[in-house]
């Protein structure tokens, strides 16, 4: 009888399980790191995961995807070309921007983004111009495609395969993708444009700057997207646009949360899942733990500028090392460059550090970071105050958020002097307000109905179960820009009011003229 009950329970569980077939669009860098965590969880839940893997990639490694199914495709870009573009971008954002005016910065960004679009379209060609690959994907009958929209054309494949599309995204500059394509509201009066470094409490001048930032980025994006519009129209054989196709996405998984974001309006198909990669700290390697414990009551400082920055100039490394040597804490510094001449006895350099585990260690007093989203969220998760040294991309904006929330001080990488870094560290470590604010953000992060990773997986499975989530998309996708802003309604109402006023004016004028005429006739008779 017990055996029968066990078998019946097993059959019930198996019959209710709904395992899906998921296609993953290629991506790079930290975008791929975020995606991998979700994929591994989906596989643990019994889903089949297939990754589209280019033959040339900087961060996607076949060895890392051995436990995923994958389809290789050819891209006519060498890794050398990709490295060159990345180095050009990093050098400009880290060292050149401070020497240029606003117009020159915008022109350089336009050139860089234009190059990036050309590279992205070559990736698109590798998949879309390969009839054999598309036929193979169609034959495998996928239930959903998961993609980061920073890398385009997944919407075209979703259209060809007739399957739902789920986006996972940190943000686009000035929220152009989310606003113009996803139709999420973003009033410039209190929603700062992403990468504007503004907060939700803006002065009149800042609101002007925010409005101009939105407008300038919209103009830049629309001009750049013309390449995509032409490509999409040619491929589908009908007039369409990049933004129109993106707007067909069923769910947008946004990799932030209200512990970090400023409050703003959002839509039912936008889900905020910030911190999906964060986990409780695990024990450190033995030699590292011994070094950490040797810090005594002073504790430790964790320092990293991320995985993309392998080296910095000798002058900058000496400035930083000199500052670290002056604090009582022990410092663990992830750094791949030459050993600085001013390195102190309290500082150890590592090619790699278990960042999450160190931030979760009870002896950690502060985190020096470039401000990448991964590190920011691990600091929030563990309640560690930050000394920020932003370098490029979203990092200045990320640290502006943390500074506004009272959990960070921010330095300028190029102008920072030794004493600046010493003062910043002492302030963050010794002023208890920074730790209290960091812990407050940590409590907000943990106090939510569902863990962020579970929520991401839930919504992907939701889309598979319901064959999409079009019922969550607003009707704004079907409106023109003038209909969305009710300009046609305003024009109609203004016309009606104008006509009524005009008729009223004519009637009054006619009445006055008649009165005057009668008055004149009466006076003549008298």
KEPA-990123 format. One line per field, with one value per residue (C-alpha): residue number from 1; x, y, z. Coordinates in pm, 1 decimal. Example, Ala and Ser with C-alpha at 12.3 -4.5 7.8 and 13.67 -1.06 7.14 Angstrom:
// residues 2
num <- (1/2)
x <- (1230.0/1367.0)
y <- (-450.0/-106.0)
z <- (780.0/714.0)
// end
This chain:
// residues 526
num <- (1/2/3/4/5/6/7/8/9/10/11/12/13/14/15/16/17/18/19/20/21/22/23/24/25/26/27/28/29/30/31/32/33/34/35/36/37/38/39/40/41/42/43/44/45/46/47/48/49/50/51/52/53/54/55/56/57/58/59/60/61/62/63/64/65/66/67/68/69/70/71/72/73/74/75/76/77/78/79/80/81/82/83/84/85/86/87/88/89/90/91/92/93/94/95/96/97/98/99/100/101/102/103/104/105/106/107/108/109/110/111/112/113/114/115/116/117/118/119/120/121/122/123/124/125/126/127/128/129/130/131/132/133/134/135/136/137/138/139/140/141/142/143/144/145/146/147/148/149/150/151/152/153/154/155/156/157/158/159/160/161/162/163/164/165/166/167/168/169/170/171/172/173/174/175/176/177/178/179/180/181/182/183/184/185/186/187/188/189/190/191/192/193/194/195/196/197/198/199/200/201/202/203/204/205/206/207/208/209/210/211/212/213/214/215/216/217/218/219/220/221/222/223/224/225/226/227/228/229/230/231/232/233/234/235/236/237/238/239/240/241/242/243/244/245/246/247/248/249/250/251/252/253/254/255/256/257/258/259/260/261/262/263/264/265/266/267/268/269/270/271/272/273/274/275/276/277/278/279/280/281/282/283/284/285/286/287/288/289/290/291/292/293/294/295/296/297/298/299/300/301/302/303/304/305/306/307/308/309/310/311/312/313/314/315/316/317/318/319/320/321/322/323/324/325/326/327/328/329/330/331/332/333/334/335/336/337/338/339/340/341/342/343/344/345/346/347/348/349/350/351/352/353/354/355/356/357/358/359/360/361/362/363/364/365/366/367/368/369/370/371/372/373/374/375/376/377/378/379/380/381/382/383/384/385/386/387/388/389/390/391/392/393/394/395/396/397/398/399/400/401/402/403/404/405/406/407/408/409/410/411/412/413/414/415/416/417/418/419/420/421/422/423/424/425/426/427/428/429/430/431/432/433/434/435/436/437/438/439/440/441/442/443/444/445/446/447/448/449/450/451/452/453/454/455/456/457/458/459/460/461/462/463/464/465/466/467/468/469/470/471/472/473/474/475/476/477/478/479/480/481/482/483/484/485/486/487/488/489/490/491/492/493/494/495/496/497/498/499/500/501/502/503/504/505/506/507/508/509/510/511/512/513/514/515/516/517/518/519/520/521/522/523/524/525/526)
x <- (0.0/285.9/453.4/128.2/86.7/446.3/401.2/72.2/237.4/525.4/287.8/91.6/408.3/537.0/204.2/178.0/529.9/549.8/902.2/964.9/1209.6/1392.1/1608.0/1876.4/1995.6/2374.7/2507.4/2837.2/3015.6/2814.2/2495.8/2598.9/2688.3/2336.9/2176.6/2376.9/2243.4/1885.0/1963.4/2116.8/1807.8/1577.8/1773.6/1752.7/1374.7/1380.0/1360.8/1560.9/1792.7/1956.7/2210.4/2292.7/2673.5/2878.7/3212.0/3373.7/3302.5/3488.6/3299.7/3076.2/3287.6/3190.0/3343.9/3105.5/2807.0/2885.8/2584.3/2360.2/2262.6/2391.6/2395.0/2716.8/2691.4/2949.8/3009.6/3233.0/3404.6/3739.8/3800.6/4083.4/3831.1/3605.0/3896.5/4002.6/3652.4/3629.3/3969.8/3874.4/3553.2/3725.1/4009.2/3764.9/3537.5/3819.2/4078.8/3951.7/3605.0/3734.3/3934.6/3642.2/3345.3/2983.8/2950.2/3271.8/3158.6/2825.0/2997.4/3239.3/2957.7/2767.2/3071.6/3118.2/2750.6/2740.2/3033.1/2859.1/2541.7/2741.5/2899.3/2557.4/2411.9/2693.6/2584.0/2227.5/2347.1/2517.4/2178.6/1914.4/2103.3/2159.1/1847.8/1970.8/1995.6/1652.2/1496.2/1668.3/1537.4/1187.5/1204.1/1300.4/971.5/1085.1/835.4/1005.7/1314.3/1509.4/1721.1/1901.6/1771.5/2106.6/2191.9/1924.0/1734.9/1596.1/1255.5/1296.4/1368.3/1069.8/857.6/993.9/945.2/610.1/707.7/689.1/981.8/1113.7/1371.4/1618.1/1764.6/1956.1/1859.7/1921.7/2059.5/1782.1/1553.2/1511.8/1431.4/1195.8/1016.7/1001.9/968.2/832.8/598.2/688.1/600.1/894.2/789.0/1109.7/987.7/1080.9/1223.8/1593.3/1724.8/1948.2/2313.4/2217.5/2352.1/2043.7/1808.1/1428.1/1448.8/1543.8/1566.1/1422.8/1765.0/1806.7/1462.7/1568.8/1887.4/1688.2/1444.1/1729.2/1904.7/1593.8/1546.8/1912.2/1924.3/1595.5/1732.0/2056.5/1872.7/1620.8/1903.0/2108.7/1807.6/1756.1/2016.1/1810.5/1484.6/1627.6/1764.3/1434.2/1228.6/1451.4/1450.9/1073.6/987.2/740.6/770.8/852.2/1086.7/1324.9/1111.0/785.5/933.3/1083.6/744.3/607.1/803.6/578.9/778.7/1064.0/1274.5/1454.2/1765.9/1713.3/1476.5/1334.3/1623.8/1834.9/1587.1/1399.1/1019.5/860.8/556.0/586.7/371.1/230.8/478.0/780.6/914.2/1199.8/1437.1/1751.5/2000.4/1926.8/2293.3/2331.3/2375.1/2476.5/2852.6/3048.1/3370.0/3684.3/3995.2/4216.9/4501.7/4256.8/4063.5/4387.5/4471.9/4120.9/4135.8/4473.6/4297.7/4164.7/3900.7/3996.4/3847.7/3905.1/3837.9/3748.1/3867.6/3798.0/3746.7/3568.8/3663.0/3676.6/3950.6/4266.8/4512.2/4540.1/4826.9/5128.4/5053.2/4692.8/4791.7/5057.4/4807.4/4558.0/4817.4/4957.8/4611.0/4539.9/4869.2/4752.3/4440.5/4443.9/4229.2/4368.6/4290.7/4218.8/4268.7/4178.8/4435.4/4609.6/4860.4/5219.7/5273.4/5255.5/5572.1/5376.3/5198.4/5164.6/5210.1/4836.7/4740.6/4738.0/4686.4/4490.5/4415.3/4071.6/3874.4/3547.1/3378.2/3037.4/3190.6/3421.3/3139.0/2938.2/3225.1/3159.3/3497.6/3427.8/3404.0/3390.8/3385.1/3586.7/3420.7/3388.4/3012.2/2913.5/2562.9/2688.5/2907.7/2648.9/2385.6/2620.7/2702.6/2330.0/2261.4/2523.9/2478.4/2831.0/2895.3/3075.5/3359.9/3286.2/3536.2/3321.2/3493.4/3240.8/2889.6/2625.9/2877.0/2856.6/2477.0/2477.7/2699.8/2491.5/2196.7/2393.8/2525.8/2172.6/2062.6/2343.5/2537.2/2836.7/3092.2/3210.1/3555.7/3669.5/3912.4/4135.4/4145.3/4142.6/4446.6/4583.4/4431.3/4091.4/4074.8/4201.5/3937.1/3664.3/3751.5/3775.7/3442.0/3260.8/3416.3/3396.9/3073.6/2804.6/2539.2/2687.0/2666.3/2313.7/2196.7/2360.1/2186.0/1853.3/1888.9/1978.8/1660.6/1451.3/1624.6/1549.1/1196.1/1010.6/744.4/976.3/1350.8/1451.6/1586.9/1265.6/1062.4/1261.5/1207.7/837.5/770.1/960.4/755.5/439.7/501.1/556.5/242.9/21.4/180.4/277.6/166.4/8.1/-272.1/-13.7/89.1/-68.8/-270.9/-18.7/171.8/-110.8/-112.9/85.6/298.6/38.1/-241.1/-33.4/5.7/-358.9/-243.6/-525.8/-775.7/-629.7/-640.0/-1006.6/-1107.1/-914.8/-1086.6/-1430.2/-1361.8/-1224.9/-1535.2/-1771.9/-1585.8/-1584.2/-1962.9/-2019.1/-1801.6/-1997.3/-2330.3/-2220.0/-2089.1/-2414.7/-2621.8/-2416.2/-2443.0/-2822.3/-2852.1/-2638.1/-2844.8/-3174.8/-3031.4/-2920.9/-3264.0/-3440.4/-3215.3/-3274.6/-3653.0/-3632.9)
y <- (0.0/239.0/157.2/224.0/563.3/659.0/562.0/751.7/1062.6/1036.1/1005.7/1308.8/1519.4/1415.2/1473.5/1827.6/1925.5/2151.4/2159.5/2405.9/2447.5/2782.0/2956.4/3200.3/3491.6/3560.8/3842.4/3959.2/4067.7/4118.6/4071.6/3708.6/3659.9/3771.6/3548.3/3238.5/3246.6/3238.4/2961.1/2737.0/2776.8/2701.8/2383.9/2282.2/2307.4/2064.0/2301.4/2249.8/2543.9/2606.2/2888.6/3051.2/3060.6/3274.9/3140.9/3469.4/3604.2/3781.3/3633.7/3347.9/3034.0/2691.1/2532.4/2735.0/2620.8/2249.7/2180.9/2379.1/2269.1/2522.6/2603.4/2744.4/3004.0/3197.5/3570.0/3762.8/3947.8/3853.1/3862.1/4106.8/4352.0/4311.7/4366.1/4676.0/4824.2/4748.4/4903.4/5213.1/5249.6/5200.9/5442.3/5712.0/5683.6/5650.1/5899.6/6117.0/6235.1/6478.5/6662.9/6716.6/6952.2/6831.6/6850.3/6654.6/6388.0/6345.3/6321.2/6057.1/5858.6/5872.1/5728.4/5452.8/5356.0/5356.0/5110.0/4900.1/4884.8/4763.6/4488.6/4389.1/4357.8/4120.2/3901.8/3924.0/3810.6/3507.3/3378.1/3529.2/3480.4/3113.3/2933.4/2601.0/2739.2/2905.8/2582.5/2386.3/2627.8/2608.1/2226.0/2224.5/2397.0/2641.7/2781.5/3116.5/3317.0/3497.7/3794.3/4109.1/4379.7/4559.3/4292.2/4319.8/4081.9/3837.4/3990.7/3892.7/3532.7/3532.0/3652.6/3383.9/3104.7/3245.7/3222.4/3468.7/3697.2/3785.1/4061.2/4087.7/4437.2/4668.7/4987.6/5180.1/5535.0/5776.5/5469.4/5508.3/5138.8/5117.5/5447.1/5452.0/5077.1/4935.4/5234.5/5269.0/5618.4/5839.8/6194.6/6402.2/6611.0/6336.2/6038.5/6110.9/5984.4/5681.4/5798.2/6161.8/6126.9/6313.6/6206.8/6215.4/6540.2/6790.7/7167.0/7375.0/7386.2/7010.0/6950.1/7156.2/6948.4/6625.7/6728.0/6824.2/6495.5/6297.0/6491.5/6465.8/6090.1/6035.8/6219.1/6018.3/5686.8/5750.1/5845.6/5539.6/5307.3/5393.7/5125.6/4873.1/4992.4/4935.6/4592.9/4482.9/4605.1/4424.3/4101.9/4085.8/4218.6/4471.9/4821.2/4794.6/4939.4/4822.8/4984.2/4834.4/4484.0/4536.8/4651.6/4301.0/4160.1/3989.9/4058.9/4296.6/4173.5/4482.5/4402.9/4664.4/4702.3/4974.1/4942.5/5107.1/5271.8/5594.8/5541.4/5576.3/5451.9/5114.3/4874.9/4525.8/4357.9/4527.0/4321.6/4444.4/4162.7/4341.2/4122.5/3791.0/3690.4/3762.8/3471.4/3426.6/3440.4/3113.7/3041.3/3203.5/3013.0/2930.4/3174.5/3457.0/3389.1/3404.2/3742.0/3870.9/3751.3/3919.8/4256.6/4237.8/4494.5/4727.2/4490.1/4482.0/4683.4/4505.5/4674.4/4588.3/4782.0/4492.1/4223.8/4443.9/4676.8/4468.1/4751.0/5121.0/5368.2/5350.2/5696.4/5603.9/5272.3/5443.5/5709.8/5441.4/5215.6/5509.4/5589.1/5227.2/5210.8/5491.5/5323.4/5077.7/4818.8/4528.5/4560.9/4289.9/4440.7/4266.5/4400.4/4247.4/4526.6/4581.3/4596.1/4962.4/5110.3/5253.2/4929.3/4905.0/4601.8/4605.8/4550.7/4227.0/4207.4/3921.4/3831.2/3721.1/3755.0/3594.1/3933.9/3824.4/3611.6/3893.2/4148.6/3908.5/3862.0/4020.1/4196.5/4391.7/4764.9/4917.9/4833.6/5033.5/4973.5/5107.9/5090.0/4794.4/4663.2/4326.7/4481.3/4743.4/4478.3/4253.1/4552.6/4621.1/4252.8/4241.6/4600.4/4729.5/5106.1/5209.3/5428.2/5466.2/5530.7/5519.0/5450.6/5414.3/5316.2/5290.6/5317.9/5698.0/5675.0/5368.9/5545.2/5864.8/5652.8/5507.3/5849.8/5993.4/5711.5/5793.5/5468.4/5588.6/5859.0/5907.2/5994.3/6101.6/5846.2/6094.9/6384.2/6181.1/6238.6/6016.7/6223.1/6225.9/5847.7/5835.1/6084.8/5903.3/5569.1/5713.6/5888.9/5576.4/5352.8/5584.0/5773.6/5528.7/5689.2/5520.6/5176.2/5243.1/5352.3/5050.9/4820.8/4996.9/4925.9/4566.9/4524.5/4665.8/4429.1/4120.9/4224.6/4127.0/3864.4/3650.7/3619.8/3802.9/3490.8/3301.8/3593.1/3599.1/3226.1/3257.5/3512.5/3313.2/3006.2/3221.9/3321.4/2957.4/2835.8/3103.0/3103.5/3466.9/3759.7/3994.9/4066.7/4261.4/4489.6/4835.4/4957.3/5240.5/5009.2/5054.4/5435.0/5688.3/5939.6/6214.2/5981.6/5873.1/6236.0/6313.7/6584.4/6494.4/6526.2/6862.3/6977.9/6872.6/7039.7/7358.0/7365.3/7322.6/7594.0/7822.7/7770.8/7828.0/8143.9/8263.3/8208.2/8374.2/8666.6/8701.4/8682.7/8945.7/9166.9/9130.8/9201.6/9511.0/9640.4/9595.1/9774.3/10059.1/10077.6/10094.9/10355.9/10570.0/10547.4/10641.6/10944.0/11064.8/11046.5/11248.5)
z <- (0.0/85.0/-245.7/-429.5/-257.7/-341.8/-708.9/-726.6/-576.7/-823.7/-1120.2/-993.6/-963.6/-1305.4/-1477.1/-1337.6/-1436.4/-1741.1/-1877.6/-2156.2/-2440.9/-2411.5/-2672.4/-2551.8/-2764.3/-2753.3/-2536.0/-2384.3/-2065.6/-1749.1/-1954.9/-2012.6/-1644.5/-1544.3/-1803.1/-1705.3/-1349.9/-1476.2/-1725.7/-1462.2/-1243.3/-1538.0/-1608.7/-1243.5/-1280.0/-1569.9/-1866.6/-2183.3/-2256.6/-2594.7/-2634.3/-2967.7/-2958.2/-3201.8/-3326.3/-3214.7/-2866.4/-2585.9/-2289.2/-2404.8/-2372.6/-2501.7/-2190.3/-1973.7/-2177.9/-2180.9/-1962.3/-2200.9/-2549.1/-2800.9/-3170.6/-3313.6/-3588.9/-3784.9/-3745.3/-3984.4/-3697.7/-3549.3/-3175.1/-3250.5/-3398.3/-3096.6/-2855.9/-3047.2/-3027.9/-2654.1/-2586.5/-2787.2/-2587.1/-2250.0/-2330.8/-2442.1/-2138.7/-1883.9/-2009.2/-2297.8/-2191.5/-1928.8/-2195.8/-2436.9/-2442.0/-2449.7/-2829.3/-2885.1/-2635.9/-2815.8/-3155.4/-3027.0/-2867.8/-3197.4/-3379.1/-3120.5/-3113.2/-3493.4/-3498.2/-3234.6/-3446.0/-3745.7/-3533.9/-3394.7/-3745.4/-3838.7/-3544.7/-3677.6/-4021.3/-3868.4/-3750.2/-3977.7/-4306.5/-4226.7/-4359.4/-4223.5/-3870.8/-3880.1/-4012.4/-3736.7/-3471.1/-3618.2/-3609.4/-3237.8/-3143.3/-2874.1/-2623.2/-2558.7/-2651.6/-2377.3/-2482.6/-2373.1/-2611.4/-2612.4/-2871.5/-3146.5/-3377.5/-3120.2/-3196.1/-3561.9/-3466.1/-3227.6/-3522.0/-3753.4/-3499.5/-3380.5/-3012.4/-2718.9/-2636.8/-2290.5/-2245.4/-1958.9/-1934.0/-1699.8/-1882.6/-2203.8/-2212.5/-2108.2/-2105.7/-2483.7/-2542.2/-2246.0/-2321.6/-2700.3/-2761.7/-2434.2/-2378.5/-2009.4/-1877.7/-1780.6/-1685.7/-1705.6/-1410.5/-1162.6/-1356.5/-1419.8/-1751.8/-1710.0/-1715.4/-1651.4/-1292.1/-1166.6/-886.8/-858.6/-655.5/-923.5/-913.9/-1199.5/-1368.3/-1330.1/-1481.6/-1782.0/-1810.4/-1773.9/-2046.6/-2280.3/-2200.2/-2293.7/-2617.0/-2721.9/-2658.1/-2842.2/-3146.0/-3124.3/-3087.5/-3366.9/-3605.5/-3514.0/-3530.4/-3897.8/-3976.7/-3781.8/-3941.4/-4289.4/-4190.8/-4029.6/-4329.3/-4579.3/-4380.8/-4322.0/-4668.6/-4529.8/-4380.8/-4012.7/-3753.1/-3484.2/-3213.8/-3342.8/-3331.6/-2985.9/-2860.6/-2924.2/-2628.0/-2373.7/-2055.8/-1970.2/-1676.2/-1544.0/-1341.8/-1068.4/-774.3/-547.5/-302.7/-573.5/-814.5/-754.5/-745.5/-1089.4/-1284.3/-1455.0/-1658.8/-1583.0/-1820.4/-1658.8/-1367.4/-1144.6/-1047.2/-923.1/-735.8/-908.0/-878.6/-504.9/-262.9/102.4/157.4/144.8/339.6/198.5/85.2/384.0/306.8/234.1/555.3/754.4/601.6/676.7/1036.7/1083.3/1045.1/1402.4/1499.3/1212.1/956.4/581.8/267.1/-59.2/-378.9/-743.2/-1065.5/-1235.3/-1482.9/-1794.5/-1664.8/-1658.4/-1601.3/-1517.2/-1557.7/-1326.1/-1190.8/-1099.0/-940.6/-725.7/-613.8/-509.9/-342.6/-145.3/-10.5/84.0/272.8/505.3/644.2/938.4/760.1/558.8/186.6/-69.9/-416.3/-739.7/-985.3/-1287.4/-1361.9/-1248.7/-874.5/-759.8/-608.4/-313.2/-216.2/162.1/385.9/464.4/98.6/-97.6/-472.7/-629.5/-992.0/-875.6/-552.2/-434.9/-426.5/-296.3/-19.1/88.5/95.6/311.2/558.9/902.2/897.5/575.5/649.4/300.5/-68.5/-324.2/-659.3/-1012.3/-968.7/-1186.7/-1125.5/-998.4/-730.4/-634.5/-572.2/-378.8/-156.2/-109.0/-40.1/236.6/361.7/286.6/232.5/-84.4/-205.0/-575.3/-856.0/-1171.9/-1502.8/-1786.7/-1905.3/-1630.1/-1344.6/-1278.6/-1274.8/-1044.9/-794.0/-815.8/-698.3/-408.2/-309.1/-312.6/-83.0/162.3/120.3/-85.2/-150.9/-508.4/-646.0/-992.2/-1135.9/-1319.7/-1070.1/-745.3/-523.4/-246.9/34.2/-138.2/-128.7/231.4/342.4/151.7/309.9/661.0/613.3/494.3/760.8/1062.1/991.3/1105.4/882.1/574.1/733.0/861.9/517.6/354.6/603.3/537.4/165.5/248.9/454.6/168.0/-74.5/136.0/238.5/-78.1/-157.8/-369.4/-423.8/-742.6/-913.9/-835.6/-971.0/-1296.7/-1341.6/-1251.7/-1526.3/-1789.4/-1695.8/-1689.2/-2051.0/-2149.6/-1967.4/-2123.9/-2470.4/-2417.8/-2202.1/-2453.1/-2201.3/-1997.0/-2285.0/-2288.0/-2586.4/-2627.1/-2863.9/-3116.4/-3098.9/-3297.6/-3108.0/-3148.0/-3033.4/-2732.3/-2621.7/-2714.8/-2953.6/-3194.0/-2907.1/-2804.5/-3166.6/-3195.9/-2867.6/-2951.4/-3292.5/-3132.8/-2874.2/-3145.2/-3363.5/-3069.3/-2966.8/-3325.5/-3356.6/-3020.5/-3131.8/-3458.4/-3275.4/-3023.9/-3301.5/-3496.2/-3184.7/-3102.2/-3458.8/-3457.1/-3125.2/-3253.0/-3576.6/-3383.6/-3149.6/-3443.9/-3612.1/-3290.7/-3238.1/-3596.0/-3553.4/-3236.1)
// end
